[in-house]
Amino acid sequence: MNRRDFLGTGLTALSALAAGCATRKTKAAVPSALAPQPNVRPAPNLAIPRINWDRVIRTTVGLRPHRDSGFVLKAEKFDEKTVIHDYGFGGAGMSLAWGCGSMVADLALEQSDRRAAVLGCGSPGLTAARQLQRRGFAVTIYTMTVPPYTTSNMSWAGFTPTSGLVSNDRRTPAWDAQFLQAAEISYRELQLLAGAPGYGVYWIDSYNATGDPQSGGGRGGGENTGLLPDRLRIGRDREILGPGEHPFPARYAVRTSALAIEPSIYLDALVRDFLMFGGKIVIRKFDTPRDLMPLTEPVIVNCTGLGSKTLFGDNELVPVKGQLTFCVPQPEMKYRVGGRAANAAATLSLNPRSDGIAVGNMQERGVDSLEPDEAVRQANMEAAIQFAAAMRAPSGHIETTRSRPSTVPTLDSFFGLES
């Protein structure tokens, strides 16, 4: 074979090889008939909650301190004492406490004496005490109960700054300004605690299983629409999952990021920090404002919640009963969900925590009984059992959604949520 024949034969072989490769590549690019449609995203691989009566471990009841005109944050004089009121948060006490505590401390700075007494050891009392300590105050907490026996320990809980908070027709511009300042400060403080060891604060994905994706799922609003100025209403941490894109027994699921708080861990951590910075806790009950006069502290911060009705005569306070049933903890369930299964008698809410899966939530105005309502317990559990049974099972290794969002959700994306 001469050189010309060799080069010709070689080029022919290379051409055939290239054509074969091109043919195989083209065939591999042809989509299979079984492949999912481009507009359907793979469903998140979520663990199915194990909910049944054999796994129930306890039912808890808490009484939210609600005022139709919203929380009270103001100072007044009682003889030589300055009393700063900080109470009446409804279902938003865990959400707004850091911000209101900061404003309490600013009011206290108007006094020259740096000693303060705080009445109450729930979320509002502990955060007010810590904000006072940060400004150089020596603080003593006087309380009838300490964690884990406070009302705050019985909450859902998460960052829900408008939950059961105020009636729109009772709001004032001055109160709105206080609320906005409290919400912004609290949101920032809780972000700083999220993921920190030992505080029980973290981001988690929350799903609303619904037939109408425009009806909820963290869009905010609800009865307190208009609480935020337009400058904060930018962006939504909200994703709508359609049919086939989620495992829930509903046509749609709306996914948002939630800022979760585990009360038993969180409140114990606040107590620990308070004591570490020199705070003292005294178990004591006060029946009238006159009982406060013997205290040596010139500044008294009232965080007694419903106790302010008898102690300071606030007859606007009304209890709103809440109830949760807990099932055995399930570590692989790392998302919240709310919705309703077909033919279920009640809407469910499921919240996984290290101390159990919280089932339910209720708001019963004007009821001050701490006894569990068996009818509510039955309805909540049956709704949860039906919902879980109708979910699609995950495939293979479970990878779920305790999320750390790349961008922090806007403040108003949490408005309208229930705690």
MIFI-236776 format. One record per residue (C-alpha): residue number from 1; residue in three letters; x, y, z. Coordinates in Angstrom, 3 decimals, padded with zeros to 6 digits, always signed. Layout:
BEGIN
+-----+------+----------+----------+----------+
: pos : code :       c1 :       c2 :       c3 :
+-----+------+----------+----------+----------+
: NUM :  ALA :        X :        Y :        Z :
...
+-----+------+----------+----------+----------+
//
This chain:
BEGIN
+-----+------+----------+----------+----------+
: pos : code :       c1 :       c2 :       c3 :
+-----+------+----------+----------+----------+
:   1 :  MET : +000.000 : +000.000 : +000.000 :
:   2 :  ASN : +001.441 : +003.397 : -000.956 :
:   3 :  ARG : +001.223 : +006.518 : +001.132 :
:   4 :  ARG : -001.783 : +007.956 : -000.798 :
:   5 :  ASP : -003.814 : +004.723 : -000.393 :
:   6 :  PHE : -002.919 : +004.536 : +003.307 :
:   7 :  LEU : -004.053 : +008.110 : +003.996 :
:   8 :  GLY : -007.286 : +007.580 : +002.073 :
:   9 :  THR : -008.127 : +004.374 : +003.918 :
:  10 :  GLY : -007.320 : +006.017 : +007.292 :
:  11 :  LEU : -009.484 : +009.046 : +006.615 :
:  12 :  THR : -012.388 : +006.810 : +005.544 :
:  13 :  ALA : -012.117 : +004.824 : +008.804 :
:  14 :  LEU : -011.974 : +007.972 : +010.914 :
:  15 :  SER : -015.013 : +009.362 : +009.143 :
:  16 :  ALA : -016.938 : +006.141 : +009.785 :
:  17 :  LEU : -015.870 : +006.161 : +013.451 :
:  18 :  ALA : -016.931 : +009.789 : +013.869 :
:  19 :  ALA : -020.249 : +009.073 : +012.204 :
:  20 :  GLY : -020.814 : +006.136 : +014.553 :
:  21 :  CYS : -020.046 : +008.249 : +017.585 :
:  22 :  ALA : -022.375 : +010.959 : +016.355 :
:  23 :  THR : -025.097 : +008.390 : +015.786 :
:  24 :  ARG : -024.736 : +006.947 : +019.283 :
:  25 :  LYS : -024.768 : +010.437 : +020.840 :
:  26 :  THR : -027.913 : +011.352 : +018.946 :
:  27 :  LYS : -029.655 : +008.163 : +020.067 :
:  28 :  ALA : -028.688 : +008.780 : +023.722 :
:  29 :  ALA : -030.220 : +012.261 : +023.534 :
:  30 :  VAL : -033.646 : +010.944 : +022.535 :
:  31 :  PRO : -035.820 : +011.184 : +025.693 :
:  32 :  SER : -037.393 : +007.992 : +026.945 :
:  33 :  ALA : -041.171 : +007.759 : +026.905 :
:  34 :  LEU : -040.976 : +006.925 : +030.626 :
:  35 :  ALA : -038.979 : +010.061 : +031.511 :
:  36 :  PRO : -040.840 : +012.719 : +033.540 :
:  37 :  GLN : -042.205 : +015.679 : +031.646 :
:  38 :  PRO : -039.862 : +018.704 : +031.736 :
:  39 :  ASN : -042.390 : +020.801 : +033.661 :
:  40 :  VAL : -042.782 : +018.268 : +036.503 :
:  41 :  ARG : -040.055 : +018.452 : +039.142 :
:  42 :  PRO : -039.102 : +015.425 : +041.224 :
:  43 :  ALA : -041.085 : +015.308 : +044.447 :
:  44 :  PRO : -039.092 : +015.959 : +047.640 :
:  45 :  ASN : -038.211 : +012.696 : +049.355 :
:  46 :  LEU : -040.033 : +013.297 : +052.652 :
:  47 :  ALA : -040.372 : +010.807 : +055.482 :
:  48 :  ILE : -043.966 : +009.847 : +056.244 :
:  49 :  PRO : -044.891 : +010.778 : +059.821 :
:  50 :  ARG : -045.652 : +007.753 : +061.984 :
:  51 :  ILE : -048.860 : +008.907 : +063.633 :
:  52 :  ASN : -051.106 : +006.498 : +065.528 :
:  53 :  TRP : -052.700 : +006.272 : +068.955 :
:  54 :  ASP : -050.058 : +003.846 : +070.254 :
:  55 :  ARG : -047.388 : +006.522 : +069.716 :
:  56 :  VAL : -049.161 : +009.284 : +071.691 :
:  57 :  ILE : -047.044 : +010.323 : +074.679 :
:  58 :  ARG : -048.804 : +013.407 : +076.103 :
:  59 :  THR : -051.289 : +016.232 : +075.549 :
:  60 :  THR : -050.513 : +019.766 : +076.728 :
:  61 :  VAL : -052.672 : +022.867 : +077.208 :
:  62 :  GLY : -051.634 : +026.525 : +077.337 :
:  63 :  LEU : -053.581 : +029.772 : +077.715 :
:  64 :  ARG : -052.518 : +032.585 : +075.399 :
:  65 :  PRO : -052.852 : +036.101 : +076.916 :
:  66 :  HIS : -054.801 : +037.974 : +074.220 :
:  67 :  ARG : -055.910 : +041.599 : +074.033 :
:  68 :  ASP : -058.008 : +042.828 : +071.109 :
:  69 :  SER : -056.010 : +046.080 : +071.091 :
:  70 :  GLY : -052.684 : +044.208 : +071.068 :
:  71 :  PHE : -049.830 : +043.899 : +073.528 :
:  72 :  VAL : -049.061 : +046.522 : +076.176 :
:  73 :  LEU : -045.631 : +048.161 : +076.214 :
:  74 :  LYS : -045.507 : +051.273 : +078.398 :
:  75 :  ALA : -044.090 : +052.691 : +081.639 :
:  76 :  GLU : -046.029 : +054.128 : +084.565 :
:  77 :  LYS : -045.251 : +055.304 : +088.083 :
:  78 :  PHE : -046.298 : +053.538 : +091.302 :
:  79 :  ASP : -045.038 : +055.729 : +094.133 :
:  80 :  GLU : -041.249 : +055.611 : +093.802 :
:  81 :  LYS : -041.293 : +052.616 : +091.475 :
:  82 :  THR : -041.319 : +052.666 : +087.694 :
:  83 :  VAL : -043.371 : +049.791 : +086.321 :
:  84 :  ILE : -042.816 : +048.897 : +082.647 :
:  85 :  HIS : -045.569 : +046.710 : +081.210 :
:  86 :  ASP : -044.659 : +044.064 : +078.627 :
:  87 :  TYR : -047.504 : +041.579 : +078.136 :
:  88 :  GLY : -050.579 : +040.543 : +076.130 :
:  89 :  PHE : -049.024 : +038.877 : +073.064 :
:  90 :  GLY : -051.655 : +036.261 : +072.251 :
:  91 :  GLY : -049.860 : +033.603 : +070.177 :
:  92 :  ALA : -046.899 : +035.873 : +069.323 :
:  93 :  GLY : -045.051 : +035.913 : +072.648 :
:  94 :  MET : -042.195 : +033.714 : +071.453 :
:  95 :  SER : -041.947 : +035.806 : +068.274 :
:  96 :  LEU : -041.933 : +039.384 : +069.599 :
:  97 :  ALA : -040.288 : +038.981 : +073.007 :
:  98 :  TRP : -036.734 : +039.971 : +072.044 :
:  99 :  GLY : -037.888 : +043.185 : +070.390 :
: 100 :  CYS : -040.253 : +044.203 : +073.168 :
: 101 :  GLY : -037.552 : +043.331 : +075.700 :
: 102 :  SER : -035.192 : +045.688 : +073.883 :
: 103 :  MET : -037.722 : +048.519 : +074.082 :
: 104 :  VAL : -038.314 : +047.739 : +077.764 :
: 105 :  ALA : -034.588 : +048.094 : +078.401 :
: 106 :  ASP : -034.508 : +051.428 : +076.563 :
: 107 :  LEU : -037.314 : +052.719 : +078.807 :
: 108 :  ALA : -035.462 : +051.461 : +081.882 :
: 109 :  LEU : -032.341 : +053.413 : +080.875 :
: 110 :  GLU : -034.241 : +056.610 : +081.657 :
: 111 :  GLN : -033.740 : +055.711 : +085.346 :
: 112 :  SER : -030.341 : +056.311 : +086.919 :
: 113 :  ASP : -030.463 : +053.188 : +089.134 :
: 114 :  ARG : -029.320 : +050.064 : +087.300 :
: 115 :  ARG : -031.341 : +047.519 : +089.282 :
: 116 :  ALA : -034.464 : +045.903 : +087.838 :
: 117 :  ALA : -037.042 : +043.311 : +088.841 :
: 118 :  VAL : -038.788 : +041.263 : +086.152 :
: 119 :  LEU : -042.125 : +039.598 : +086.921 :
: 120 :  GLY : -042.510 : +036.346 : +084.975 :
: 121 :  CYS : -040.135 : +033.698 : +083.648 :
: 122 :  GLY : -041.643 : +032.872 : +080.251 :
: 123 :  SER : -040.332 : +034.097 : +076.916 :
: 124 :  PRO : -041.215 : +037.812 : +077.465 :
: 125 :  GLY : -039.738 : +037.858 : +080.981 :
: 126 :  LEU : -036.515 : +036.036 : +080.129 :
: 127 :  THR : -035.767 : +038.072 : +077.013 :
: 128 :  ALA : -036.543 : +041.366 : +078.797 :
: 129 :  ALA : -034.167 : +040.274 : +081.582 :
: 130 :  ARG : -031.408 : +039.485 : +079.073 :
: 131 :  GLN : -031.847 : +042.789 : +077.249 :
: 132 :  LEU : -031.603 : +044.615 : +080.586 :
: 133 :  GLN : -028.437 : +042.696 : +081.447 :
: 134 :  ARG : -026.935 : +043.678 : +078.106 :
: 135 :  ARG : -027.378 : +047.311 : +079.132 :
: 136 :  GLY : -025.698 : +046.862 : +082.493 :
: 137 :  PHE : -028.637 : +046.179 : +084.800 :
: 138 :  ALA : -028.543 : +043.834 : +087.782 :
: 139 :  VAL : -031.738 : +041.812 : +087.322 :
: 140 :  THR : -033.841 : +039.577 : +089.559 :
: 141 :  ILE : -036.741 : +037.579 : +088.139 :
: 142 :  TYR : -039.718 : +037.091 : +090.481 :
: 143 :  THR : -042.052 : +034.356 : +089.325 :
: 144 :  MET : -044.551 : +031.718 : +090.395 :
: 145 :  THR : -043.336 : +029.172 : +087.826 :
: 146 :  VAL : -040.138 : +028.497 : +085.922 :
: 147 :  PRO : -039.499 : +026.423 : +082.772 :
: 148 :  PRO : -040.671 : +023.820 : +081.910 :
: 149 :  TYR : -043.930 : +024.902 : +083.567 :
: 150 :  THR : -044.508 : +028.322 : +081.982 :
: 151 :  THR : -047.146 : +029.155 : +079.371 :
: 152 :  SER : -044.332 : +029.660 : +076.832 :
: 153 :  ASN : -043.337 : +026.004 : +077.268 :
: 154 :  MET : -046.770 : +024.961 : +075.962 :
: 155 :  SER : -046.483 : +026.839 : +072.660 :
: 156 :  TRP : -046.206 : +025.415 : +069.129 :
: 157 :  ALA : -043.627 : +027.345 : +068.604 :
: 158 :  GLY : -042.025 : +029.385 : +065.887 :
: 159 :  PHE : -041.651 : +032.880 : +064.514 :
: 160 :  THR : -045.294 : +033.881 : +063.938 :
: 161 :  PRO : -045.411 : +037.582 : +064.876 :
: 162 :  THR : -049.103 : +038.192 : +064.107 :
: 163 :  SER : -050.591 : +034.994 : +065.544 :
: 164 :  GLY : -053.652 : +035.861 : +067.640 :
: 165 :  LEU : -052.163 : +039.298 : +068.227 :
: 166 :  VAL : -054.569 : +042.168 : +067.584 :
: 167 :  SER : -057.898 : +043.144 : +066.021 :
: 168 :  ASN : -057.444 : +045.460 : +063.069 :
: 169 :  ASP : -060.162 : +047.848 : +064.247 :
: 170 :  ARG : -058.355 : +048.359 : +067.581 :
: 171 :  ARG : -054.917 : +049.233 : +066.200 :
: 172 :  THR : -053.394 : +052.709 : +066.483 :
: 173 :  PRO : -050.446 : +054.272 : +064.619 :
: 174 :  ALA : -048.404 : +054.315 : +067.849 :
: 175 :  TRP : -049.064 : +050.620 : +068.483 :
: 176 :  ASP : -048.237 : +049.750 : +064.856 :
: 177 :  ALA : -044.869 : +051.485 : +065.221 :
: 178 :  GLN : -044.124 : +049.521 : +068.392 :
: 179 :  PHE : -045.101 : +046.295 : +066.684 :
: 180 :  LEU : -042.909 : +046.905 : +063.648 :
: 181 :  GLN : -039.889 : +047.741 : +065.799 :
: 182 :  ALA : -040.454 : +044.659 : +067.960 :
: 183 :  ALA : -040.853 : +042.373 : +064.945 :
: 184 :  GLU : -037.699 : +043.617 : +063.232 :
: 185 :  ILE : -035.531 : +043.323 : +066.362 :
: 186 :  SER : -036.911 : +039.896 : +067.283 :
: 187 :  TYR : -036.463 : +038.515 : +063.780 :
: 188 :  ARG : -032.818 : +039.603 : +063.776 :
: 189 :  GLU : -032.161 : +038.194 : +067.267 :
: 190 :  LEU : -033.681 : +034.806 : +066.415 :
: 191 :  GLN : -031.689 : +034.635 : +063.163 :
: 192 :  LEU : -028.512 : +034.992 : +065.214 :
: 193 :  LEU : -029.565 : +032.068 : +067.423 :
: 194 :  ALA : -030.603 : +029.811 : +064.517 :
: 195 :  GLY : -028.256 : +026.846 : +064.386 :
: 196 :  ALA : -026.296 : +027.915 : +067.470 :
: 197 :  PRO : -025.671 : +024.860 : +069.686 :
: 198 :  GLY : -028.041 : +024.472 : +072.602 :
: 199 :  TYR : -030.718 : +027.041 : +071.736 :
: 200 :  GLY : -033.279 : +024.972 : +069.836 :
: 201 :  VAL : -033.739 : +027.575 : +067.085 :
: 202 :  TYR : -033.389 : +026.513 : +063.444 :
: 203 :  TRP : -034.742 : +026.854 : +059.921 :
: 204 :  ILE : -037.098 : +024.185 : +058.659 :
: 205 :  ASP : -039.201 : +023.717 : +055.513 :
: 206 :  SER : -042.930 : +024.117 : +056.055 :
: 207 :  TYR : -045.563 : +022.749 : +053.655 :
: 208 :  ASN : -049.186 : +023.756 : +053.268 :
: 209 :  ALA : -051.063 : +020.954 : +051.446 :
: 210 :  THR : -053.979 : +022.634 : +049.707 :
: 211 :  GLY : -056.329 : +022.641 : +046.760 :
: 212 :  ASP : -055.823 : +026.386 : +046.303 :
: 213 :  PRO : -052.185 : +027.549 : +046.382 :
: 214 :  GLN : -053.237 : +031.201 : +046.548 :
: 215 :  SER : -055.132 : +030.759 : +049.823 :
: 216 :  GLY : -052.190 : +030.485 : +052.244 :
: 217 :  GLY : -048.829 : +028.847 : +052.766 :
: 218 :  GLY : -046.938 : +031.698 : +054.354 :
: 219 :  ARG : -048.208 : +034.505 : +052.147 :
: 220 :  GLY : -048.960 : +036.544 : +055.236 :
: 221 :  GLY : -051.922 : +038.769 : +055.827 :
: 222 :  GLY : -054.842 : +037.060 : +057.454 :
: 223 :  GLU : -056.686 : +039.181 : +059.988 :
: 224 :  ASN : -053.670 : +041.477 : +060.412 :
: 225 :  THR : -053.148 : +042.484 : +056.789 :
: 226 :  GLY : -051.479 : +045.881 : +056.584 :
: 227 :  LEU : -049.199 : +045.598 : +059.596 :
: 228 :  LEU : -046.099 : +045.943 : +057.398 :
: 229 :  PRO : -045.133 : +048.961 : +055.292 :
: 230 :  ASP : -044.693 : +048.550 : +051.553 :
: 231 :  ARG : -040.914 : +048.881 : +051.860 :
: 232 :  LEU : -040.792 : +045.481 : +053.570 :
: 233 :  ARG : -043.187 : +043.738 : +051.190 :
: 234 :  ILE : -040.553 : +042.625 : +048.700 :
: 235 :  GLY : -040.014 : +039.025 : +047.665 :
: 236 :  ARG : -041.628 : +035.843 : +048.922 :
: 237 :  ASP : -039.897 : +032.729 : +050.168 :
: 238 :  ARG : -042.686 : +030.669 : +048.653 :
: 239 :  GLU : -042.651 : +027.777 : +046.183 :
: 240 :  ILE : -045.766 : +026.149 : +044.755 :
: 241 :  LEU : -045.466 : +022.415 : +044.068 :
: 242 :  GLY : -048.034 : +020.993 : +041.686 :
: 243 :  PRO : -049.473 : +017.499 : +041.110 :
: 244 :  GLY : -046.715 : +014.878 : +041.175 :
: 245 :  GLU : -044.220 : +017.279 : +042.749 :
: 246 :  HIS : -044.998 : +016.486 : +046.397 :
: 247 :  PRO : -046.110 : +013.446 : +048.452 :
: 248 :  PHE : -049.139 : +014.976 : +050.193 :
: 249 :  PRO : -052.822 : +014.089 : +049.648 :
: 250 :  ALA : -053.663 : +017.411 : +047.999 :
: 251 :  ARG : -053.359 : +018.902 : +044.540 :
: 252 :  TYR : -050.786 : +021.494 : +045.583 :
: 253 :  ALA : -048.223 : +022.018 : +048.329 :
: 254 :  VAL : -046.829 : +025.439 : +049.171 :
: 255 :  ARG : -043.314 : +025.295 : +050.597 :
: 256 :  THR : -041.873 : +028.103 : +052.714 :
: 257 :  SER : -038.998 : +028.453 : +055.173 :
: 258 :  ALA : -040.035 : +028.557 : +058.824 :
: 259 :  LEU : -038.012 : +029.744 : +061.795 :
: 260 :  ALA : -038.678 : +027.055 : +064.397 :
: 261 :  ILE : -038.213 : +027.259 : +068.159 :
: 262 :  GLU : -038.182 : +024.278 : +070.524 :
: 263 :  PRO : -039.540 : +025.715 : +073.793 :
: 264 :  SER : -037.998 : +023.237 : +076.239 :
: 265 :  ILE : -034.500 : +023.768 : +074.807 :
: 266 :  TYR : -034.861 : +027.481 : +074.098 :
: 267 :  LEU : -036.263 : +028.557 : +077.468 :
: 268 :  ASP : -033.744 : +026.493 : +079.428 :
: 269 :  ALA : -030.984 : +028.147 : +077.397 :
: 270 :  LEU : -032.338 : +031.605 : +078.244 :
: 271 :  VAL : -032.460 : +030.694 : +081.935 :
: 272 :  ARG : -028.877 : +029.432 : +081.722 :
: 273 :  ASP : -027.671 : +032.624 : +080.045 :
: 274 :  PHE : -029.554 : +034.808 : +082.527 :
: 275 :  LEU : -027.982 : +033.057 : +085.517 :
: 276 :  MET : -024.534 : +033.013 : +083.904 :
: 277 :  PHE : -024.636 : +036.825 : +083.641 :
: 278 :  GLY : -025.413 : +037.217 : +087.337 :
: 279 :  GLY : -029.207 : +037.077 : +087.337 :
: 280 :  LYS : -031.253 : +035.728 : +090.237 :
: 281 :  ILE : -034.606 : +033.918 : +090.245 :
: 282 :  VAL : -036.958 : +034.188 : +093.240 :
: 283 :  ILE : -040.194 : +032.186 : +093.498 :
: 284 :  ARG : -042.834 : +034.629 : +094.699 :
: 285 :  LYS : -046.444 : +035.590 : +094.072 :
: 286 :  PHE : -047.824 : +039.133 : +094.038 :
: 287 :  ASP : -051.561 : +039.798 : +094.379 :
: 288 :  THR : -051.719 : +043.607 : +094.156 :
: 289 :  PRO : -049.419 : +046.427 : +093.045 :
: 290 :  ARG : -048.928 : +047.246 : +096.743 :
: 291 :  ASP : -047.183 : +043.891 : +097.167 :
: 292 :  LEU : -044.477 : +045.167 : +094.803 :
: 293 :  MET : -043.538 : +048.179 : +096.888 :
: 294 :  PRO : -041.192 : +046.322 : +099.319 :
: 295 :  LEU : -038.959 : +045.220 : +096.423 :
: 296 :  THR : -035.596 : +046.942 : +096.500 :
: 297 :  GLU : -035.409 : +047.357 : +092.729 :
: 298 :  PRO : -036.671 : +050.778 : +091.514 :
: 299 :  VAL : -037.594 : +049.416 : +088.054 :
: 300 :  ILE : -040.181 : +046.630 : +087.771 :
: 301 :  VAL : -040.936 : +044.978 : +084.428 :
: 302 :  ASN : -044.360 : +043.325 : +084.291 :
: 303 :  CYS : -044.301 : +040.221 : +082.058 :
: 304 :  THR : -047.064 : +038.322 : +083.864 :
: 305 :  GLY : -049.299 : +037.722 : +080.837 :
: 306 :  LEU : -052.776 : +036.734 : +081.995 :
: 307 :  GLY : -051.670 : +037.501 : +085.548 :
: 308 :  SER : -051.916 : +041.212 : +084.688 :
: 309 :  LYS : -055.695 : +040.908 : +084.775 :
: 310 :  THR : -055.714 : +040.447 : +088.538 :
: 311 :  LEU : -052.406 : +042.110 : +089.426 :
: 312 :  PHE : -052.961 : +045.345 : +087.459 :
: 313 :  GLY : -056.686 : +045.212 : +086.692 :
: 314 :  ASP : -056.416 : +044.766 : +082.913 :
: 315 :  ASN : -059.895 : +043.467 : +082.133 :
: 316 :  GLU : -059.247 : +043.469 : +078.378 :
: 317 :  LEU : -057.109 : +040.351 : +078.766 :
: 318 :  VAL : -058.838 : +037.188 : +077.628 :
: 319 :  PRO : -057.428 : +033.636 : +077.592 :
: 320 :  VAL : -057.231 : +031.780 : +074.294 :
: 321 :  LYS : -056.834 : +028.074 : +074.927 :
: 322 :  GLY : -054.345 : +026.066 : +072.899 :
: 323 :  GLN : -053.843 : +022.304 : +072.917 :
: 324 :  LEU : -051.191 : +020.009 : +071.447 :
: 325 :  THR : -050.912 : +016.221 : +071.362 :
: 326 :  PHE : -047.419 : +014.741 : +071.024 :
: 327 :  CYS : -046.355 : +011.490 : +069.388 :
: 328 :  VAL : -043.010 : +009.709 : +069.812 :
: 329 :  PRO : -040.177 : +011.746 : +068.192 :
: 330 :  GLN : -039.242 : +010.795 : +064.639 :
: 331 :  PRO : -035.767 : +012.175 : +063.805 :
: 332 :  GLU : -036.005 : +011.544 : +060.053 :
: 333 :  MET : -039.082 : +013.802 : +059.772 :
: 334 :  LYS : -037.541 : +017.225 : +059.216 :
: 335 :  TYR : -040.375 : +019.337 : +057.872 :
: 336 :  ARG : -043.625 : +020.880 : +059.081 :
: 337 :  VAL : -046.911 : +020.339 : +057.298 :
: 338 :  GLY : -050.476 : +021.513 : +057.519 :
: 339 :  GLY : -053.518 : +020.476 : +055.507 :
: 340 :  ARG : -056.504 : +018.173 : +055.390 :
: 341 :  ALA : -056.964 : +014.659 : +054.040 :
: 342 :  ALA : -060.086 : +013.856 : +052.010 :
: 343 :  ASN : -063.144 : +013.414 : +054.265 :
: 344 :  ALA : -061.161 : +014.354 : +057.397 :
: 345 :  ALA : -063.149 : +016.203 : +060.058 :
: 346 :  ALA : -060.367 : +018.637 : +060.940 :
: 347 :  THR : -057.387 : +020.420 : +059.452 :
: 348 :  LEU : -054.100 : +019.141 : +060.818 :
: 349 :  SER : -050.782 : +020.679 : +061.741 :
: 350 :  LEU : -047.681 : +018.556 : +062.325 :
: 351 :  ASN : -044.511 : +019.959 : +063.859 :
: 352 :  PRO : -041.523 : +017.639 : +064.440 :
: 353 :  ARG : -039.459 : +018.447 : +067.519 :
: 354 :  SER : -036.864 : +016.618 : +069.554 :
: 355 :  ASP : -039.442 : +016.120 : +072.321 :
: 356 :  GLY : -042.082 : +014.663 : +069.974 :
: 357 :  ILE : -044.214 : +015.334 : +066.903 :
: 358 :  ALA : -046.694 : +018.044 : +067.892 :
: 359 :  VAL : -050.165 : +017.396 : +066.463 :
: 360 :  GLY : -052.949 : +019.909 : +066.305 :
: 361 :  ASN : -053.197 : +023.420 : +067.617 :
: 362 :  MET : -056.457 : +025.038 : +068.596 :
: 363 :  GLN : -057.621 : +028.531 : +069.499 :
: 364 :  GLU : -060.573 : +028.604 : +071.878 :
: 365 :  ARG : -061.298 : +032.134 : +073.049 :
: 366 :  GLY : -062.479 : +032.792 : +076.581 :
: 367 :  VAL : -061.746 : +029.301 : +077.903 :
: 368 :  ASP : -059.486 : +029.227 : +080.951 :
: 369 :  SER : -059.484 : +025.487 : +081.650 :
: 370 :  LEU : -056.137 : +023.723 : +081.566 :
: 371 :  GLU : -057.808 : +020.344 : +081.119 :
: 372 :  PRO : -057.345 : +018.742 : +077.668 :
: 373 :  ASP : -060.440 : +018.714 : +075.452 :
: 374 :  GLU : -060.899 : +015.063 : +074.467 :
: 375 :  ALA : -063.054 : +015.879 : +071.443 :
: 376 :  VAL : -060.342 : +018.168 : +070.067 :
: 377 :  ARG : -057.677 : +015.567 : +070.773 :
: 378 :  GLN : -059.666 : +012.905 : +068.916 :
: 379 :  ALA : -060.331 : +015.164 : +065.916 :
: 380 :  ASN : -056.709 : +016.321 : +065.622 :
: 381 :  MET : -055.272 : +012.833 : +065.892 :
: 382 :  GLU : -057.729 : +011.255 : +063.437 :
: 383 :  ALA : -057.027 : +014.019 : +060.916 :
: 384 :  ALA : -053.278 : +013.441 : +061.280 :
: 385 :  ILE : -053.624 : +009.653 : +060.973 :
: 386 :  GLN : -055.685 : +009.972 : +057.784 :
: 387 :  PHE : -053.317 : +012.535 : +056.288 :
: 388 :  ALA : -050.181 : +010.467 : +056.973 :
: 389 :  ALA : -051.816 : +007.291 : +055.632 :
: 390 :  ALA : -052.588 : +009.050 : +052.328 :
: 391 :  MET : -049.025 : +010.310 : +051.761 :
: 392 :  ARG : -046.801 : +008.698 : +049.140 :
: 393 :  ALA : -043.839 : +006.779 : +050.541 :
: 394 :  PRO : -040.326 : +008.123 : +049.902 :
: 395 :  SER : -038.017 : +006.212 : +047.589 :
: 396 :  GLY : -034.619 : +004.937 : +048.715 :
: 397 :  HIS : -032.526 : +006.970 : +051.105 :
: 398 :  ILE : -034.552 : +009.672 : +052.811 :
: 399 :  GLU : -033.179 : +013.132 : +052.186 :
: 400 :  THR : -035.307 : +015.793 : +053.748 :
: 401 :  THR : -035.464 : +019.451 : +054.340 :
: 402 :  ARG : -034.150 : +021.083 : +057.479 :
: 403 :  SER : -033.261 : +024.033 : +055.327 :
: 404 :  ARG : -030.676 : +026.748 : +055.591 :
: 405 :  PRO : -031.914 : +029.220 : +052.988 :
: 406 :  SER : -029.329 : +030.981 : +050.846 :
: 407 :  THR : -031.298 : +034.194 : +051.322 :
: 408 :  VAL : -033.104 : +035.101 : +054.518 :
: 409 :  PRO : -036.901 : +035.201 : +053.993 :
: 410 :  THR : -038.509 : +038.631 : +054.279 :
: 411 :  LEU : -040.124 : +039.504 : +057.584 :
: 412 :  ASP : -043.653 : +039.631 : +056.208 :
: 413 :  SER : -043.415 : +036.086 : +054.810 :
: 414 :  PHE : -044.069 : +034.885 : +058.383 :
: 415 :  PHE : -047.132 : +037.065 : +058.940 :
: 416 :  GLY : -050.488 : +035.337 : +059.203 :
: 417 :  LEU : -048.941 : +032.092 : +060.485 :
: 418 :  GLU : -050.244 : +030.510 : +063.663 :
: 419 :  SER : -048.115 : +029.612 : +066.643 :
+-----+------+----------+----------+----------+
//
